[in-house]
Amino acid sequence: MAHYVHEVKRAEGSMKTLENVEELAIYASACCNEEVLFERNDRFSLCPACERFCFWLYVEPVVSWIDLQEQELFTA
């Protein structure tokens, strides 16, 4: 089930292959719309479908299990 890209995270444009990932999230390659989970401080890879350099579009945030545990501690 594919998600539709609903926003580009940075106002100045999408992220490029080899740039550092700033936020744990799902991103879609602009060329093939392949969705990939990237963690913070990763580098955006080549598109997994066509294996070329590409632009990456922000699809949706992901909450890490560590953040979930911290939220549970504060709400318990």
Backbone as CSV, one residue per row, in Angstrom:
resi,resn,N_x,N_y,N_z,CA_x,CA_y,CA_z,C_x,C_y,C_z
1,MET,0.850,-1.175,0.000,0.000,0.000,0.000,0.893,1.235,0.000
2,ALA,0.865,1.978,-1.037,1.731,3.152,-1.161,1.087,4.371,-0.533
3,HIS,1.896,5.184,0.081,1.440,6.464,0.605,1.615,7.506,-0.487
4,TYR,0.856,8.535,-0.413,1.038,9.630,-1.347,1.818,10.725,-0.654
5,VAL,2.777,11.275,-1.349,3.589,12.340,-0.784,2.683,13.545,-0.589
6,HIS,2.545,13.995,0.657,1.618,15.085,0.922,2.307,16.390,1.251
7,GLU,3.597,16.356,1.412,4.312,17.605,1.639,5.798,17.397,1.411
8,VAL,6.481,18.459,1.094,7.937,18.439,1.026,8.412,19.093,2.302
9,LYS,9.275,18.408,3.044,9.638,18.866,4.384,10.361,20.214,4.362
10,ARG,11.259,20.430,3.429,12.018,21.682,3.404,11.422,22.630,2.382
11,ALA,11.302,23.869,2.760,10.704,24.860,1.866,11.535,25.057,0.608
12,GLU,12.863,24.964,0.733,13.708,25.220,-0.430,13.777,24.042,-1.388
13,GLY,13.143,22.942,-1.074,13.116,21.812,-2.005,13.295,20.488,-1.311
14,SER,13.382,19.477,-2.096,13.514,18.131,-1.568,14.963,17.830,-1.199
15,MET,15.147,16.711,-0.531,16.474,16.283,-0.129,17.086,15.475,-1.273
16,LYS,18.401,15.488,-1.359,19.096,14.806,-2.451,19.874,13.596,-1.935
17,THR,20.141,12.670,-2.860,21.007,11.537,-2.553,22.314,12.045,-1.954
18,LEU,22.777,11.374,-0.914,24.016,11.630,-0.166,23.917,12.766,0.845
19,GLU,22.805,13.495,0.892,22.621,14.486,1.953,22.306,13.761,3.254
20,ASN,22.602,14.406,4.375,22.296,13.830,5.676,20.803,13.922,5.968
21,VAL,20.276,12.854,6.550,18.872,12.813,6.947,18.742,13.544,8.273
22,GLU,17.811,14.469,8.357,17.631,15.271,9.567,16.522,14.754,10.480
23,GLU,15.638,13.889,9.943,14.498,13.440,10.738,14.144,11.998,10.396
24,LEU,13.915,11.183,11.436,13.426,9.824,11.252,12.058,9.915,10.587
25,ALA,11.939,9.344,9.389,10.684,9.457,8.646,10.705,8.543,7.437
26,ILE,9.547,8.449,6.806,9.446,7.762,5.519,9.576,8.816,4.438
27,TYR,10.414,8.521,3.455,10.653,9.417,2.331,10.377,8.646,1.046
28,ALA,9.983,9.352,-0.001,9.731,8.727,-1.305,10.679,9.308,-2.334
29,SER,11.230,8.444,-3.169,12.086,8.930,-4.249,11.204,9.645,-5.268
30,ALA,11.655,10.791,-5.727,10.868,11.586,-6.674,10.764,10.899,-8.027
31,CYS,11.773,10.107,-8.386,11.791,9.479,-9.716,10.834,8.291,-9.820
32,CYS,10.834,7.420,-8.814,10.060,6.169,-8.892,9.008,6.034,-7.791
33,ASN,8.934,7.019,-6.907,7.997,7.024,-5.780,8.185,5.803,-4.871
34,GLU,9.420,5.339,-4.740,9.752,4.242,-3.826,9.868,4.806,-2.417
35,GLU,9.150,4.218,-1.483,9.192,4.691,-0.103,10.236,3.934,0.701
36,VAL,11.000,4.702,1.488,12.088,4.135,2.294,12.076,4.827,3.653
37,LEU,12.349,4.053,4.689,12.501,4.605,6.028,13.963,4.991,6.205
38,PHE,14.209,6.256,6.500,15.563,6.725,6.795,15.604,7.208,8.233
39,GLU,16.686,6.853,8.925,16.883,7.313,10.298,17.699,8.589,10.304
40,ARG,17.556,9.340,11.376,18.323,10.567,11.535,19.815,10.253,11.454
41,ASN,20.564,11.106,10.787,22.011,10.994,10.562,22.402,9.943,9.522
42,ASP,21.411,9.268,8.905,21.715,8.452,7.722,22.042,9.401,6.581
43,ARG,22.421,8.827,5.456,22.549,9.592,4.214,21.504,9.056,3.245
44,PHE,20.868,9.962,2.520,19.900,9.525,1.520,20.632,8.698,0.472
45,SER,20.075,7.538,0.159,20.715,6.602,-0.767,20.253,6.843,-2.202
46,LEU,20.775,6.021,-3.090,20.268,5.985,-4.448,18.837,5.458,-4.398
47,CYS,18.062,5.726,-5.423,16.709,5.181,-5.497,16.814,3.655,-5.541
48,PRO,16.081,2.951,-4.675,16.176,1.489,-4.691,15.578,0.849,-5.947
49,ALA,14.725,1.554,-6.660,14.095,0.993,-7.858,14.986,1.132,-9.094
50,CYS,15.452,2.350,-9.360,16.237,2.578,-10.587,17.741,2.689,-10.319
51,GLU,18.123,2.728,-9.032,19.523,2.798,-8.602,20.262,4.020,-9.142
52,ARG,19.548,5.140,-9.225,20.152,6.397,-9.679,20.076,7.429,-8.562
53,PHE,20.872,8.496,-8.724,20.770,9.624,-7.823,19.365,10.192,-7.959
54,CYS,18.821,10.696,-6.865,17.452,11.201,-6.932,17.209,12.252,-5.855
55,PHE,16.054,12.844,-5.918,15.549,13.714,-4.868,14.619,12.870,-4.007
56,TRP,14.622,13.158,-2.710,13.773,12.444,-1.765,12.746,13.402,-1.191
57,LEU,11.495,12.977,-1.169,10.391,13.780,-0.661,9.900,13.208,0.664
58,TYR,9.660,14.079,1.611,9.157,13.695,2.923,7.722,13.189,2.786
59,VAL,7.444,11.996,3.346,6.099,11.436,3.276,5.397,11.546,4.617
60,GLU,5.990,10.947,5.666,5.378,11.023,6.993,6.409,10.730,8.073
61,PRO,6.189,11.306,9.256,7.134,11.083,10.355,6.988,9.677,10.922
62,VAL,8.017,9.235,11.609,8.015,7.950,12.300,8.480,8.217,13.723
63,VAL,7.823,7.608,14.691,8.210,7.768,16.088,9.031,6.551,16.491
64,SER,10.213,6.780,17.023,11.081,5.669,17.438,10.525,5.013,18.702
65,TRP,10.896,3.773,18.929,10.421,3.070,20.119,10.950,3.728,21.395
66,ILE,12.127,4.340,21.323,12.681,5.047,22.486,11.790,6.237,22.833
67,ASP,11.393,6.999,21.810,10.495,8.130,22.050,9.146,7.666,22.591
68,LEU,8.655,6.533,22.096,7.388,5.995,22.601,7.493,5.610,24.070
69,GLN,8.610,4.988,24.444,8.811,4.611,25.844,8.874,5.843,26.733
70,GLU,9.562,6.884,26.287,9.656,8.115,27.062,8.283,8.752,27.228
71,GLN,7.478,8.745,26.178,6.121,9.301,26.270,5.277,8.512,27.254
72,GLU,5.421,7.169,27.256,4.667,6.329,28.184,5.053,6.613,29.621
73,LEU,6.340,6.869,29.881,6.781,7.173,31.229,6.182,8.476,31.740
74,PHE,6.068,9.459,30.852,5.534,10.754,31.269,4.017,10.741,31.418
75,THR,3.343,9.864,30.700,1.873,9.839,30.781,1.372,8.832,31.793
76,ALA,2.241,7.960,32.300,1.821,6.930,33.254,1.682,7.482,34.658
